[in-house]
Amino acid sequence: MYIPRIVITSGEPAGIGPDTCVSLAQSAWDADLIVAADESLLAATADSLGLPLVIERYDSSKRAAPHRAGRLIVMHIPTACPVVAGETDARNADYVIDMLNRACDGCTNGEFAAMVTAPVQKSTLMDGGYSFTGHTEYLAARTRAAMPVMLLVSNQLRVALVTTHLALADVPRAITRDRLRTTLRIVHMDLGRHFSLDKPRIAVLGLNPHAGEAGHLGTEEIDVIRPVIEELKAEGLNIQGPVPADTAFTPRFLQTADVIVAMYHDQGLPVIKHVGFGDAVNITLGLPILRTSVDHGTALSLARSGKADAGSLRAALALAIDLTGGASRQSSAAAGRLS
């Protein structure tokens, strides 16, 4: 059986990323797991949580082997200053970025089959001097991808976003025909590439209430969204819309779509987090590499408390293994049509 080598970035050192990585290590996996982190931080985290952990230093020359419970292979990247659980420090911003760069470059050159990311603290990275709006945008710039698309996946639902970390006041002018057209083409292509959906059923939400109510509640649907949908239908994409957001997430409608494409962050993500929080996975479409991530933040108040839930990181890793062809069975999140 093919054993993919997957790198996991442990995220904000003062948050729950190290906790969830240590928790993840307690189970066996059909993949060679490499965690990018300060190994002393992981050792201290395991001690705080009372979990057994044998740490081995990563050696890229060794052959990939399935992960054994209770041990962790660490790609050691030292923190710049001591870590206090729950207390961020901008001096460790370079450490977080170094992890991301090393993991991303390793995926680009074929050293790793995929990368899985634990959450980072955006404000700390910006305080450290980085123009960082999110993993999605950062990894796109690092890999020179033209435009990334954020996709959240749960067992019940897939939601992609046209715009991501953007102030609500800036959303309407950001939704141009070019941006929407590119987003929908990427969604179509990557649902085929990653999820084996030959002709995915794409449902596109309107921007305004009631999808604009024939122009009475906004004209973006008339001026931008509908023309792009009709253009892509003529190209052969299986696409419908604009659909009012307040009816698109009903069980009956969801039976007609493999993915919902929302116009902005808080139009689509609250719904998927409601139905699948803790199990949903963030996957970045449009990149030359495979990257999955958790659906939550750093939860600073829970760091080293033993109360952090590793469910989303487990789901992100399981999906990465499935999509790289490393698992013996596909999970329902990765296996084509959603149930």
LOKOLDO-508557 format. One record per residue (C-alpha): residue in one letter; x, y, z. Coordinates in steps of 0.5 Angstrom, whole numbers. Each point is the difference from the previous one (the first is absolute). Example, Ala and Ser with C-alpha at 12.3 -4.5 7.8 and 13.67 -1.06 7.14 Angstrom:
# residues 2
+--------+-------+-------+-------+
! residu !     x !     y !     z !
+--------+-------+-------+-------+
!      A !    25 !    -9 !    16 !
!      S !     2 !     7 !    -2 !
+--------+-------+-------+-------+
This chain:
# residues 339
+--------+-------+-------+-------+
! residu !     x !     y !     z !
+--------+-------+-------+-------+
!      M !     0 !     0 !     0 !
!      Y !     2 !     7 !    -2 !
!      I !     2 !     4 !     7 !
!      P !     0 !     7 !    -2 !
!      R !     5 !     5 !     4 !
!      I !    -4 !     6 !     3 !
!      V !     2 !     6 !     4 !
!      I !    -4 !     3 !     5 !
!      T !     2 !     7 !     2 !
!      S !    -2 !     1 !     8 !
!      G !    -2 !     7 !    -1 !
!      E !     0 !     5 !     6 !
!      P !     5 !    -2 !     5 !
!      A !    -5 !     3 !     6 !
!      G !    -6 !    -3 !    -3 !
!      I !    -3 !    -7 !     0 !
!      G !     4 !    -2 !    -7 !
!      P !     5 !    -4 !     4 !
!      D !    -5 !    -3 !     5 !
!      T !    -4 !    -3 !    -6 !
!      C !     7 !    -2 !    -4 !
!      V !     1 !    -4 !     7 !
!      S !    -7 !    -3 !     0 !
!      L !     1 !    -2 !    -7 !
!      A !     6 !    -4 !     1 !
!      Q !    -3 !    -4 !     5 !
!      S !    -4 !    -4 !    -6 !
!      A !     3 !    -4 !    -5 !
!      W !    -1 !     3 !    -8 !
!      D !     1 !    -3 !    -7 !
!      A !     5 !     6 !    -1 !
!      D !     7 !     2 !     2 !
!      L !    -1 !     6 !     4 !
!      I !     5 !     5 !     1 !
!      V !    -2 !     6 !     5 !
!      A !     4 !     7 !    -1 !
!      A !     1 !     3 !     7 !
!      D !     5 !     1 !     5 !
!      E !     1 !    -7 !     3 !
!      S !     1 !     3 !     7 !
!      L !    -7 !     3 !     0 !
!      L !    -3 !    -6 !    -2 !
!      A !     3 !    -4 !     5 !
!      A !    -2 !     5 !     5 !
!      T !    -7 !     0 !    -3 !
!      A !     0 !    -8 !     1 !
!      D !     2 !     1 !     7 !
!      S !    -5 !     5 !     2 !
!      L !    -6 !    -4 !    -3 !
!      G !     3 !    -7 !     3 !
!      L !     0 !    -3 !    -7 !
!      P !     6 !    -5 !    -1 !
!      L !     4 !     2 !    -6 !
!      V !     7 !    -2 !    -3 !
!      I !     3 !     5 !    -5 !
!      E !     4 !    -1 !    -6 !
!      R !     4 !     5 !    -4 !
!      Y !    -2 !     0 !    -7 !
!      D !     5 !    -3 !    -5 !
!      S !    -3 !     1 !    -7 !
!      S !     5 !    -6 !    -3 !
!      K !    -4 !    -5 !     4 !
!      R !    -6 !    -4 !    -4 !
!      A !    -7 !     2 !     2 !
!      A !    -3 !    -4 !     5 !
!      P !    -7 !    -1 !     3 !
!      H !    -1 !     5 !     7 !
!      R !     1 !    -4 !     6 !
!      A !    -4 !     2 !     6 !
!      G !     3 !     3 !     6 !
!      R !     6 !     3 !    -5 !
!      L !     1 !     6 !    -4 !
!      I !     5 !     2 !    -5 !
!      V !     2 !     7 !     0 !
!      M !     3 !     5 !    -5 !
!      H !     3 !     4 !     6 !
!      I !    -1 !     8 !    -1 !
!      P !     2 !     4 !     6 !
!      T !    -4 !     5 !     3 !
!      A !     3 !     7 !     1 !
!      C !    -2 !     1 !     7 !
!      P !    -3 !    -4 !     6 !
!      V !    -7 !    -2 !    -1 !
!      V !    -6 !     1 !     5 !
!      A !    -6 !    -3 !    -1 !
!      G !    -6 !     4 !    -2 !
!      E !     5 !     6 !    -1 !
!      T !     2 !     2 !    -7 !
!      D !     7 !     3 !    -1 !
!      A !     1 !     4 !    -7 !
!      R !     7 !    -2 !     1 !
!      N !    -2 !    -7 !    -2 !
!      A !    -3 !     2 !    -7 !
!      D !     6 !    -2 !    -3 !
!      Y !     0 !    -7 !     2 !
!      V !    -7 !    -1 !    -2 !
!      I !     1 !     3 !    -7 !
!      D !     7 !    -4 !     0 !
!      M !    -5 !    -6 !     1 !
!      L !    -5 !     1 !    -6 !
!      N !     6 !     2 !    -5 !
!      R !     4 !    -7 !     2 !
!      A !    -7 !    -4 !    -1 !
!      C !    -2 !     4 !    -6 !
!      D !     6 !    -1 !    -3 !
!      G !     1 !    -7 !     1 !
!      C !    -7 !    -1 !    -3 !
!      T !     2 !     4 !    -6 !
!      N !     7 !    -4 !    -1 !
!      G !    -4 !    -7 !     1 !
!      E !     3 !    -1 !     7 !
!      F !    -7 !    -1 !     3 !
!      A !    -6 !    -2 !    -3 !
!      A !    -4 !     5 !     4 !
!      M !     0 !     5 !     5 !
!      V !    -5 !     1 !     6 !
!      T !     0 !     6 !     4 !
!      A !    -2 !     1 !     7 !
!      P !    -3 !     8 !     2 !
!      V !     4 !     6 !     0 !
!      Q !    -1 !     6 !     3 !
!      K !    -1 !     5 !    -5 !
!      S !     1 !     6 !     4 !
!      T !     7 !    -2 !     3 !
!      L !     3 !    -1 !    -7 !
!      M !    -3 !     7 !    -2 !
!      D !     3 !     3 !     6 !
!      G !     7 !    -4 !    -1 !
!      G !     0 !     4 !    -7 !
!      Y !    -3 !    -5 !    -5 !
!      S !    -6 !     2 !    -5 !
!      F !    -4 !    -6 !     2 !
!      T !    -7 !    -1 !    -1 !
!      G !    -1 !    -7 !     0 !
!      H !     4 !    -7 !    -1 !
!      T !    -4 !     0 !    -7 !
!      E !     3 !     7 !    -3 !
!      Y !     7 !    -2 !     3 !
!      L !     0 !    -7 !    -3 !
!      A !    -2 !     3 !    -7 !
!      A !     5 !     5 !     0 !
!      R !     5 !    -5 !     2 !
!      T !    -2 !    -4 !    -5 !
!      R !    -1 !     5 !    -5 !
!      A !    -7 !    -2 !    -1 !
!      A !    -4 !     5 !    -4 !
!      M !    -6 !    -1 !     5 !
!      P !    -2 !    -4 !     5 !
!      V !    -7 !    -3 !     2 !
!      M !    -2 !    -1 !     7 !
!      L !    -4 !    -7 !     1 !
!      L !    -3 !    -2 !     6 !
!      V !    -2 !    -8 !     0 !
!      S !    -4 !    -4 !     5 !
!      N !    -4 !    -6 !    -1 !
!      Q !    -6 !     3 !    -1 !
!      L !     2 !     6 !    -4 !
!      R !     5 !     4 !    -5 !
!      V !     1 !     8 !     0 !
!      A !     5 !     4 !    -4 !
!      L !     1 !     7 !     1 !
!      V !     1 !     5 !    -6 !
!      T !     3 !     5 !     5 !
!      T !     3 !    -2 !     7 !
!      H !     3 !     5 !     5 !
!      L !    -3 !     7 !    -2 !
!      A !    -4 !     5 !     3 !
!      L !    -7 !    -1 !    -1 !
!      A !     0 !     7 !    -3 !
!      D !     5 !    -2 !    -5 !
!      V !    -4 !    -6 !    -3 !
!      P !    -4 !     3 !    -5 !
!      R !     5 !     3 !    -4 !
!      A !     5 !    -6 !     1 !
!      I !    -5 !    -4 !    -4 !
!      T !     1 !     1 !    -7 !
!      R !    -1 !    -4 !    -6 !
!      D !     7 !    -2 !    -1 !
!      R !     1 !    -2 !     8 !
!      L !    -7 !    -4 !     0 !
!      R !     2 !    -4 !    -7 !
!      T !     7 !    -2 !     3 !
!      T !    -3 !    -2 !     6 !
!      L !    -5 !    -5 !    -3 !
!      R !     5 !    -3 !    -5 !
!      I !     4 !    -1 !     6 !
!      V !    -5 !    -4 !     4 !
!      H !    -3 !    -4 !    -6 !
!      M !     8 !    -2 !    -2 !
!      D !     2 !    -2 !     7 !
!      L !    -6 !    -3 !     2 !
!      G !     1 !    -5 !    -6 !
!      R !     8 !     0 !     2 !
!      H !    -1 !    -1 !     8 !
!      F !    -7 !    -3 !     0 !
!      S !    -1 !    -4 !    -6 !
!      L !    -6 !     4 !    -2 !
!      D !     0 !     0 !    -8 !
!      K !    -5 !     5 !     0 !
!      P !    -2 !     3 !     7 !
!      R !    -6 !     3 !     1 !
!      I !     1 !     7 !     2 !
!      A !    -5 !     5 !     3 !
!      V !     2 !     7 !     0 !
!      L !    -3 !     5 !     6 !
!      G !    -3 !     7 !    -2 !
!      L !     4 !     6 !     4 !
!      N !    -6 !     3 !     2 !
!      P !    -7 !    -2 !     4 !
!      H !    -4 !    -4 !    -4 !
!      A !     5 !     0 !    -6 !
!      G !    -1 !     7 !    -1 !
!      E !    -8 !    -1 !    -1 !
!      A !     1 !     2 !    -7 !
!      G !     4 !     6 !     1 !
!      H !    -4 !     3 !     5 !
!      L !     5 !    -2 !     6 !
!      G !     6 !     1 !    -4 !
!      T !     2 !    -1 !    -7 !
!      E !     7 !    -4 !     1 !
!      E !    -4 !    -7 !    -2 !
!      I !    -2 !     4 !    -7 !
!      D !     6 !     3 !    -1 !
!      V !     5 !    -5 !     2 !
!      I !    -2 !    -7 !     3 !
!      R !    -5 !    -2 !    -5 !
!      P !     4 !     2 !    -7 !
!      V !     6 !    -4 !     3 !
!      I !    -5 !    -6 !     1 !
!      E !    -3 !     0 !    -7 !
!      E !     7 !     1 !    -3 !
!      L !     3 !    -6 !     4 !
!      K !    -7 !    -4 !    -1 !
!      A !     2 !     1 !    -8 !
!      E !     7 !    -3 !     2 !
!      G !    -3 !    -7 !     2 !
!      L !     0 !     2 !     8 !
!      N !    -5 !    -3 !     4 !
!      I !    -2 !     6 !     4 !
!      Q !    -6 !     3 !     2 !
!      G !    -2 !     7 !     4 !
!      P !     0 !     5 !     2 !
!      V !    -4 !    -3 !     6 !
!      P !    -2 !     4 !     6 !
!      A !     4 !    -2 !     6 !
!      D !    -6 !    -1 !     5 !
!      T !    -2 !    -6 !    -4 !
!      A !     6 !    -3 !    -3 !
!      F !     2 !    -3 !     6 !
!      T !    -7 !    -4 !     1 !
!      P !     1 !    -8 !     0 !
!      R !    -4 !     0 !    -6 !
!      F !     4 !     5 !    -4 !
!      L !     6 !    -3 !     2 !
!      Q !    -2 !    -7 !    -3 !
!      T !     1 !     4 !    -7 !
!      A !     7 !     2 !     1 !
!      D !     7 !    -2 !     1 !
!      V !     3 !     7 !     3 !
!      I !    -3 !     6 !     2 !
!      V !     4 !     6 !    -3 !
!      A !    -1 !     6 !     5 !
!      M !     2 !     7 !    -1 !
!      Y !     3 !     2 !     6 !
!      H !     3 !    -3 !     7 !
!      D !    -6 !     1 !     4 !
!      Q !    -5 !    -2 !    -5 !
!      G !     2 !    -7 !     0 !
!      L !     5 !    -2 !     5 !
!      P !    -5 !     1 !     6 !
!      V !    -5 !    -6 !    -3 !
!      I !     6 !    -5 !    -1 !
!      K !     3 !     1 !     7 !
!      H !    -7 !     0 !     3 !
!      V !    -1 !    -7 !    -3 !
!      G !     7 !    -3 !     0 !
!      F !     4 !     4 !     5 !
!      G !     6 !    -4 !     3 !
!      D !    -1 !    -5 !    -6 !
!      A !     0 !     5 !    -6 !
!      V !     7 !     1 !    -4 !
!      N !     2 !     6 !    -4 !
!      I !     4 !    -2 !    -6 !
!      T !     3 !     5 !    -5 !
!      L !    -2 !     0 !    -7 !
!      G !     4 !     3 !    -6 !
!      L !     7 !    -2 !     3 !
!      P !     5 !    -5 !    -3 !
!      I !     1 !    -3 !     6 !
!      L !    -5 !    -4 !     5 !
!      R !    -2 !     4 !     6 !
!      T !    -5 !    -1 !     6 !
!      S !    -1 !     3 !     6 !
!      V !    -5 !     1 !     6 !
!      D !    -6 !     4 !     0 !
!      H !     1 !     3 !     7 !
!      G !     5 !     5 !     3 !
!      T !     6 !     0 !     5 !
!      A !    -5 !    -1 !     6 !
!      L !     5 !     4 !     5 !
!      S !    -3 !    -1 !     6 !
!      L !    -1 !    -8 !    -1 !
!      A !     8 !    -1 !    -1 !
!      R !     3 !    -5 !     4 !
!      S !    -6 !    -1 !     4 !
!      G !    -2 !    -7 !    -3 !
!      K !    -7 !     3 !    -2 !
!      A !     2 !     1 !    -8 !
!      D !    -4 !    -4 !    -5 !
!      A !     5 !    -3 !    -5 !
!      G !    -6 !    -2 !    -4 !
!      S !     1 !     5 !    -6 !
!      L !     7 !    -2 !     0 !
!      R !    -1 !    -7 !    -1 !
!      A !    -5 !     1 !    -5 !
!      A !     5 !     5 !    -4 !
!      L !     5 !    -6 !     0 !
!      A !    -5 !    -5 !    -2 !
!      L !    -2 !     4 !    -6 !
!      A !     7 !     1 !    -2 !
!      I !     2 !    -7 !     1 !
!      D !    -7 !    -2 !    -4 !
!      L !     2 !     5 !    -6 !
!      T !     7 !    -2 !     0 !
!      G !    -2 !    -7 !    -1 !
!      G !     3 !    -3 !     6 !
!      A !    -6 !    -3 !     4 !
!      S !    -3 !    -7 !    -1 !
!      R !    -7 !     3 !     0 !
!      Q !    -2 !     7 !    -2 !
!      S !    -4 !     4 !     5 !
!      S !    -7 !     3 !    -2 !
!      A !     3 !     7 !     0 !
!      A !     4 !    -2 !    -6 !
!      A !    -4 !    -5 !    -3 !
!      G !    -3 !     4 !    -6 !
!      R !    -8 !     1 !     1 !
!      L !    -2 !     2 !     7 !
!      S !    -5 !    -4 !     4 !
+--------+-------+-------+-------+
